[in-house]
Amino acid sequence: MAAMSDVHELSSILSSLIESVDWAIEEKRLDFFRKFSTSIWEREGGWNDLDLINLQDFFQDVDIPGSECTIEYLLFEALNCEQEGENFIEFVASTGYKDAPQYDENEEINECRQTPLHAVASSGRKNVVDALFKIYDDYSVNYAEPMDGYSHLHVACAYNRLDIAEQILELRQDPDITDRLTGEAPLHLAVFEGHREMAELLLRYGADPNWPCIDESTPLHLICREQDVKWARMLFKICRERGTPVEINAQDCLKFTPLRVALNWEKRDLVELLLQQGADPNLRDEEKQTPLHYICRKRDLEWATWFINICFEKNRPVAIDARDKDGCTPLIVALRRHELELAEFLLGKEANPNLSDNEGASALHTVCRYHDDDEAVAAAKTLFETRARFNKPLPLIDAQDERGNTPLHLAAMRDRPRLVTYLASLVSKLMSHRDRPFRCDRNPGVLARVGQGVNLAVERFVTVAETIADDNPDVKQDMYEACKEARVAGSTIEKLCECAIDETLMDREAVVRAAKGLLGAVTRVLLLADITVVKQLLMAKDKVARSLGRLESVSNFTEFVKAFSQFGAEMVELAHMTGDRQNDLKDERRRAQMAAARQVLERSTMMLLTSSKACLRHPDCPSAKENRDTVFCQMRRAMDLIHYVVKDGVLESSESTYSNSQSPQQEDWDSSTVFASLKQFERLVESTRVTLLSAGCRDALTTALDVVIERTQDFTDSAYTSHEHRENILLLCDRAKLELNALLRVGNSINFDTSSSASPNTELDQAILGVLRATRDLRQQLCQTTMEQAGDLGQVTKAGQELALTIRNVALATDIERLQESSDRFHEYLEHILEVCKLLRHVALSESLQVSAKFTEINLRIYGPQVVTAAHTLSRHPTSKIAMENLEVFADMWQWLMSDVTTVAKDVLELCQNRPEKQVYMSLPRPGKHGTTSKPLKPVRLDSEEQAKIAKSGLEMKRITTEMDAETEKWQGNGTQPEHENNDIVKRAKNMSSMAFSMYQFTRGEGALKTTQDLFTQAEYFAEEANRLYKVVRQFSYQVPGGPHKKELLENLDRVPTYVQQLQFTVKNPTVGKAATFVKVDNVIQETKNLMNVISKVVTTCFVCATKYNLDFRGLSARGAGGSPYRGGDGSGADGDGSGAGGDGSKVGSAPGSDPSV
């Protein structure tokens, strides 16, 4: 009776609840699930005998537009309703409701049908899989989606429902049913998700172990990428029992074999097993590279040794001299990457150094292209000595490439004197061996070709110089004279080299004179070209200065827009020219100063725009005018610094030169540091062994120590220095004075001791060591003090950033009193950070870090207070959008400065702790326009104009990357939702941001990407990651209720596959030649920027939706259950707005073979 009572009560509640819903409105249907949970499912004590309920009777009169089966449609929508939807699905399954099959026109069961089980993968509701399989329990029918063929068997394999999959297979369903969009069979899903028992079940029921996906990857490819050697053994064992051979050398779309994939992921046990099973170690990929090429590209000697040895053990010899599509052997690849130990190992394995690439360049040609003379000599010695040690033919010194250049010719053209000397000595030895006459007969011809090459190089050089002269009349006459001298010297060298065939006519002194004349003429040409470049740069700087003046004097928006457009064009020209000059500068300090000036101009441009607009909109506001005037002043200071650097110490205002010899410590504005003073003092102390403390030396020592003590006052006077550290510094200063006085007394005794000769003695040495120990201890104490203050920097900068946000909100609220209070606290934080910057500059060991710390401090001191000033403008005009925009731009500048402070502190303290300074590349290596060439990283063949264009695109991409970083930080910083820690959207967005930043660094010559091929590989992986992010966000979109936010999210999201496809097509587009490669690089950067832009908008909209609707992210993962490396699992389930289809990013393909080392 109690059970019947429960049934009647439930029927009553359910009937009234169904009747109260307007089923035509989506929001009302979603509200039904919430009411159902509270009134029925969450009833205390539950319900008895739910199987007595016939749901079909309750919903037979419910009419939902566009639905054939009401209950099934509600099951679809329940997947988008979090816990309430799951409760409804569990309830339906508990009532015993079973799905009724649908029949086609031939009265046969329609197996091509979408069910809620297909939508589980896209919704992430893995908890309801079992309940849905209870509803759809007719396993004789394996329902598949109409669009792509994704079936119930796929779902069972993805969620590891072993019993269900076995029942489906027992009824002789096809184990290789394929998802038509991705080409995935159920076996692929089982392997990817790590369901080993499921994979074994499928194989035993006849699943094809060689079935290829859309990218032609087989299950063995997936095992080598995602799983371990136990999986591979299981696959081989079952296939051997079945009598089905495994295609061990199957190749995917990139022509990667499973062996190559296992090598990519560094799985030695898998590599060994595959070789044992017959894998070919010499199959080539799409780039015609063998696995050994790949290992050499990774610069991995250990892997190369192991791989060759294991192949030998398995009787699978490696083709040591295989060539890729560029004709490069593994030996040439290793030498191009400057891996001499790896090259020596390959030579020991009988690699042939005389094989050449498609340009005719042999291993020795490659060595002669090195930019470091000593490294080139070491590499050449490796080639010759290793071959001689194994008694093999030596590399050919007179081998010619396609341009007719020999290695000796290349060394001479590239100004590698030590390499030329080494190769010439080898030629000399070969010529002295008369028992090998064929060598002697050929060497004079080689020397003649060298002379011809020198003359040809000179001719090319002076042709460029004469072009410069034609465009610059002021240096034309002098340039032509210098070019004439260079031509004469080059012609003389060619004639003398031709006379070398008759050794009696060889006049060595004449060659020396001609070489000196050529060197002098070339130097003169370079100086004149440099003068021209400096004049052009200063003219560009003056044009920008004049444009700044016009901008400052405009009185209306029309004039401002016109003047700012002209200013922008001139700024771009100045940025390109200063970038070229920065790379040509050899002095570390000057290069850092130029970088600081360029950074100020780049960052100040946006502030110039907003502050000028605010000043024009609110002309009577003094704070707006102060903002604008500050920006103008700082930009003019930056241009003065550019003038100062370009003229090497000459200020534009006074044209006064600071002589390096007169006052080395006061050479620049930022060289007066305590460490510099200590270094000067220690140098003077060391020199006393020679000067024996003469009267002038004693005064210099006293003065130098006074300077040191004076500069330590920045440490002792700081309010943030602890009492203990302050006392230690003062004690060490006193100790240094005492030690110096003891040294001076010893000097006096030596000078007044007439009985002995004036020479250093043991007492003097001990006194000198005492002073040096005191200065060493003082230096260590200063470093400790700086580290103590820098330790608080993270908290201070974070508090400062939070306070900047508070100031913005208070200004909007026009709360003047709170604004003043917040401003005072902001200034306190600013003063603390400035104190840390000052100490960092004092203890910086390198000149570049000194400059960075100094200008970071200057920019903080000038731009920091302007945040408060901009806030005052907004508080006076709280409804002004321009004032709000102006404050946000200054707040962004504050964020940049906080990042700069953190970076400088990290670099300075790492160097102080005796860690090696990291190598910093200012930009891509490129030849200077005036003939000097900065030292490149690796052989890169893009000229300055090409790289300037790429660098400009890179800057835009960096801006987008910064915006997306800010969005992901919002997600992580939202403490109200702890599940964000496992949010796959944030993880993948940050991963893409990191990859995009590394591509931006490539445009500047920095980071891990050194070559264009590295860039293309990274872009390929970037596209794959974007594809996966698309699928995760598509899953997330099903949780978002209908409305404008969801519409905006879907609009931006639907653009992602298009941009992914464009980027993938651009990366895979084959190119031949330098010009085509540059165009491809530029297109890749542009497509990456476009994709990054739309991804940034998608992430922003996701954050807005997540915050507004308090959405749950658990279960969102492109690699979670139901996902795969190719399929997003989005399927075509109904989404929140009632549409029946969802996109699938996998349509555009993927890049499964991306190099994991990128």
Secondary structure as the mmCIF struct_conf table of DSSP 4:
data_model
#
loop_
_struct_conf.conf_type_id
_struct_conf.id
_struct_conf.beg_label_comp_id
_struct_conf.beg_label_asym_id
_struct_conf.beg_label_seq_id
_struct_conf.end_label_comp_id
_struct_conf.end_label_asym_id
_struct_conf.end_label_seq_id
HELX_RH_AL_P HELX_RH_AL_P1 ALA A 2 GLU A 19
TURN_TY1_P TURN_TY1_P1 SER A 20 SER A 20
TURN_TY1_P TURN_TY1_P2 TRP A 23 ALA A 24
BEND BEND1 ILE A 25 ILE A 25
HELX_RH_AL_P HELX_RH_AL_P2 GLU A 26 PHE A 36
HELX_RH_PI_P HELX_RH_PI_P1 SER A 37 TRP A 41
TURN_TY1_P TURN_TY1_P3 GLU A 42 GLU A 42
TURN_TY1_P TURN_TY1_P4 GLU A 44 GLY A 45
BEND BEND2 ASN A 48 ASN A 48
HELX_RH_3T_P HELX_RH_3T_P1 LEU A 50 LEU A 52
HELX_RH_AL_P HELX_RH_AL_P3 LEU A 55 PHE A 59
TURN_TY1_P TURN_TY1_P5 GLN A 60 ASP A 61
TURN_TY1_P TURN_TY1_P6 PRO A 65 GLY A 66
BEND BEND3 GLU A 68 GLU A 68
HELX_RH_AL_P HELX_RH_AL_P4 THR A 70 ALA A 78
TURN_TY1_P TURN_TY1_P7 LEU A 79 ASN A 80
BEND BEND4 CYS A 81 CYS A 81
HELX_RH_AL_P HELX_RH_AL_P5 GLU A 82 SER A 94
TURN_TY1_P TURN_TY1_P8 THR A 95 GLY A 96
HELX_LH_PP_P HELX_LH_PP_P1 ASP A 99 PRO A 101
STRN STRN1 TYR A 103 TYR A 103
TURN_TY1_P TURN_TY1_P9 GLU A 105 ASN A 106
BEND BEND5 GLU A 107 GLU A 108
STRN STRN2 ILE A 109 ILE A 109
STRN STRN3 CYS A 112 CYS A 112
HELX_RH_AL_P HELX_RH_AL_P6 PRO A 116 SER A 123
TURN_TY1_P TURN_TY1_P10 GLY A 124 GLY A 124
HELX_RH_3T_P HELX_RH_3T_P2 LYS A 126 VAL A 128
HELX_RH_AL_P HELX_RH_AL_P7 VAL A 129 ILE A 135
BEND BEND6 TYR A 136 TYR A 136
TURN_TY1_P TURN_TY1_P11 TYR A 139 SER A 140
BEND BEND7 VAL A 141 VAL A 141
STRN STRN4 ALA A 144 ALA A 144
TURN_TY1_P TURN_TY1_P12 PRO A 146 ASP A 148
STRN STRN5 SER A 151 SER A 151
HELX_RH_AL_P HELX_RH_AL_P8 HIS A 152 ALA A 158
TURN_TY1_P TURN_TY1_P13 TYR A 159 ASN A 160
HELX_RH_AL_P HELX_RH_AL_P9 LEU A 162 GLU A 170
TURN_TY1_P TURN_TY1_P14 LEU A 171 ARG A 172
TURN_TY1_P TURN_TY1_P15 PRO A 175 ASP A 176
TURN_TY1_P TURN_TY1_P16 ARG A 180 THR A 182
HELX_RH_AL_P HELX_RH_AL_P10 PRO A 186 GLU A 193
TURN_TY1_P TURN_TY1_P17 GLY A 194 GLY A 194
HELX_RH_AL_P HELX_RH_AL_P11 ARG A 196 ARG A 204
TURN_TY1_P TURN_TY1_P18 TYR A 205 GLY A 206
TURN_TY1_P TURN_TY1_P19 PRO A 209 ASN A 210
TURN_TY1_P TURN_TY1_P20 ILE A 214 ASP A 215
HELX_RH_AL_P HELX_RH_AL_P12 PRO A 219 GLU A 226
BEND BEND8 GLN A 227 GLN A 227
HELX_RH_AL_P HELX_RH_AL_P13 VAL A 229 ARG A 242
TURN_TY1_P TURN_TY1_P21 GLY A 243 GLY A 243
HELX_LH_PP_P HELX_LH_PP_P2 THR A 244 VAL A 246
TURN_TY1_P TURN_TY1_P22 ILE A 248 ASN A 249
TURN_TY1_P TURN_TY1_P23 CYS A 253 LEU A 254
HELX_RH_AL_P HELX_RH_AL_P14 PRO A 258 ASN A 264
TURN_TY1_P TURN_TY1_P24 TRP A 265 GLU A 266
HELX_RH_AL_P HELX_RH_AL_P15 ARG A 268 GLN A 276
TURN_TY1_P TURN_TY1_P25 GLN A 277 GLY A 278
TURN_TY1_P TURN_TY1_P26 PRO A 281 ASN A 282
TURN_TY1_P TURN_TY1_P27 GLU A 286 GLU A 287
BEND BEND9 LYS A 288 LYS A 288
HELX_RH_AL_P HELX_RH_AL_P16 PRO A 291 ARG A 297
TURN_TY1_P TURN_TY1_P28 LYS A 298 ARG A 299
HELX_RH_AL_P HELX_RH_AL_P17 LEU A 301 GLU A 313
TURN_TY1_P TURN_TY1_P29 LYS A 314 ASN A 315
TURN_TY1_P TURN_TY1_P30 ILE A 320 ASP A 321
TURN_TY1_P TURN_TY1_P31 LYS A 325 ASP A 326
HELX_RH_AL_P HELX_RH_AL_P18 PRO A 330 ARG A 336
TURN_TY1_P TURN_TY1_P32 ARG A 337 HIS A 338
HELX_RH_AL_P HELX_RH_AL_P19 LEU A 340 GLY A 348
TURN_TY1_P TURN_TY1_P33 LYS A 349 GLU A 350
TURN_TY1_P TURN_TY1_P34 PRO A 353 ASN A 354
TURN_TY1_P TURN_TY1_P35 ASN A 358 GLU A 359
BEND BEND10 GLY A 360 GLY A 360
HELX_RH_AL_P HELX_RH_AL_P20 ALA A 363 CYS A 368
TURN_TY1_P TURN_TY1_P36 ARG A 369 ARG A 369
BEND BEND11 HIS A 371 HIS A 371
HELX_RH_AL_P HELX_RH_AL_P21 ASP A 373 ARG A 389
TURN_TY1_P TURN_TY1_P37 PHE A 390 ASN A 391
HELX_LH_PP_P HELX_LH_PP_P3 PRO A 393 LEU A 396
TURN_TY1_P TURN_TY1_P38 ILE A 397 ASP A 398
TURN_TY1_P TURN_TY1_P39 GLU A 402 ARG A 403
BEND BEND12 GLY A 404 GLY A 404
HELX_RH_AL_P HELX_RH_AL_P22 PRO A 407 MET A 413
TURN_TY1_P TURN_TY1_P40 ARG A 414 ASP A 415
HELX_RH_AL_P HELX_RH_AL_P23 PRO A 417 SER A 432
TURN_TY1_P TURN_TY1_P41 ARG A 434 ASP A 435
HELX_RH_AL_P HELX_RH_AL_P24 PRO A 437 ASP A 471
HELX_RH_AL_P HELX_RH_AL_P25 PRO A 473 GLU A 498
HELX_RH_3T_P HELX_RH_3T_P3 CYS A 499 ILE A 501
BEND BEND13 ASP A 502 ASP A 502
HELX_RH_3T_P HELX_RH_3T_P4 GLU A 503 LEU A 505
HELX_RH_AL_P HELX_RH_AL_P26 ARG A 508 SER A 553
BEND BEND14 ASN A 556 ASN A 556
HELX_RH_AL_P HELX_RH_AL_P27 PHE A 557 ASP A 584
HELX_RH_AL_P HELX_RH_AL_P28 GLU A 588 ARG A 617
TURN_TY1_P TURN_TY1_P42 PRO A 619 ASP A 620
HELX_RH_AL_P HELX_RH_AL_P29 PRO A 622 VAL A 646
TURN_TY1_P TURN_TY1_P43 LYS A 647 ASP A 648
BEND BEND15 GLY A 649 GLY A 649
STRN STRN6 VAL A 650 VAL A 650
TURN_TY1_P TURN_TY1_P44 GLU A 652 SER A 654
STRN STRN7 THR A 657 THR A 657
TURN_TY1_P TURN_TY1_P45 ASN A 660 GLN A 662
HELX_RH_3T_P HELX_RH_3T_P5 PRO A 664 GLN A 666
BEND BEND16 GLU A 667 ASP A 668
TURN_TY1_P TURN_TY1_P46 TRP A 669 ASP A 670
HELX_RH_AL_P HELX_RH_AL_P30 VAL A 674 THR A 691
BEND BEND17 LEU A 693 LEU A 693
HELX_RH_AL_P HELX_RH_AL_P31 ALA A 695 ARG A 711
TURN_TY1_P TURN_TY1_P47 THR A 712 THR A 712
HELX_RH_AL_P HELX_RH_AL_P32 GLN A 713 THR A 716
BEND BEND18 ASP A 717 ASP A 717
TURN_TY1_P TURN_TY1_P48 ALA A 719 TYR A 720
BEND BEND19 THR A 721 THR A 721
HELX_RH_AL_P HELX_RH_AL_P33 HIS A 723 PHE A 752
TURN_TY1_P TURN_TY1_P49 THR A 754 SER A 755
BEND BEND20 SER A 756 SER A 756
BEND BEND21 ALA A 758 ALA A 758
HELX_RH_AL_P HELX_RH_AL_P34 THR A 762 GLY A 791
TURN_TY1_P TURN_TY1_P50 ASP A 792 ASP A 792
HELX_RH_AL_P HELX_RH_AL_P35 LEU A 793 LEU A 812
TURN_TY1_P TURN_TY1_P51 ALA A 813 THR A 814
HELX_RH_AL_P HELX_RH_AL_P36 ILE A 816 VAL A 843
BEND BEND22 SER A 846 SER A 846
HELX_RH_AL_P HELX_RH_AL_P37 GLU A 847 ARG A 876
BEND BEND23 HIS A 877 HIS A 877
TURN_TY1_P TURN_TY1_P52 PRO A 878 THR A 879
HELX_RH_AL_P HELX_RH_AL_P38 LYS A 881 CYS A 912
TURN_TY1_P TURN_TY1_P53 GLN A 913 ASN A 914
HELX_LH_PP_P HELX_LH_PP_P4 ARG A 915 GLN A 919
BEND BEND24 SER A 923 SER A 923
STRN STRN8 PRO A 927 PRO A 927
TURN_TY1_P TURN_TY1_P54 LYS A 929 HIS A 930
BEND BEND25 GLY A 931 GLY A 931
STRN STRN9 THR A 933 THR A 933
HELX_LH_PP_P HELX_LH_PP_P5 SER A 934 PRO A 936
BEND BEND26 LEU A 937 LYS A 938
HELX_RH_AL_P HELX_RH_AL_P39 SER A 944 GLY A 973
TURN_TY1_P TURN_TY1_P55 GLY A 975 THR A 976
HELX_RH_3T_P HELX_RH_3T_P6 PRO A 978 ASN A 982
HELX_RH_AL_P HELX_RH_AL_P40 ASP A 984 THR A 1003
TURN_TY1_P TURN_TY1_P56 ARG A 1004 GLY A 1005
BEND BEND27 GLY A 1007 ALA A 1008
BEND BEND28 THR A 1011 THR A 1011
HELX_RH_AL_P HELX_RH_AL_P41 THR A 1012 SER A 1037
TURN_TY1_P TURN_TY1_P57 TYR A 1038 GLN A 1039
BEND BEND29 VAL A 1040 VAL A 1040
HELX_LH_PP_P HELX_LH_PP_P6 PRO A 1041 PRO A 1041
BEND BEND30 GLY A 1042 GLY A 1043
HELX_RH_AL_P HELX_RH_AL_P42 PRO A 1044 LEU A 1053
TURN_TY1_P TURN_TY1_P58 ASP A 1054 ARG A 1055
HELX_RH_AL_P HELX_RH_AL_P43 VAL A 1056 LYS A 1068
BEND BEND31 GLY A 1073 GLY A 1073
HELX_RH_AL_P HELX_RH_AL_P44 LYS A 1074 TYR A 1109
TURN_TY1_P TURN_TY1_P59 ASN A 1110 ASN A 1110
TURN_TY1_P TURN_TY1_P60 ARG A 1114 GLY A 1115
TURN_TY1_P TURN_TY1_P61 ALA A 1118 ARG A 1119
BEND BEND32 GLY A 1120 GLY A 1120
TURN_TY1_P TURN_TY1_P62 ALA A 1121 GLY A 1122
BEND BEND33 PRO A 1125 TYR A 1126
BEND BEND34 GLY A 1129 GLY A 1129
TURN_TY1_P TURN_TY1_P63 GLY A 1131 SER A 1132
TURN_TY1_P TURN_TY1_P64 GLY A 1136 ASP A 1137
BEND BEND35 GLY A 1138 GLY A 1138
BEND BEND36 GLY A 1140 GLY A 1140
HELX_RH_3T_P HELX_RH_3T_P7 GLY A 1145 VAL A 1148
TURN_TY1_P TURN_TY1_P65 PRO A 1152 GLY A 1153
TURN_TY1_P TURN_TY1_P66 PRO A 1156 SER A 1157
#
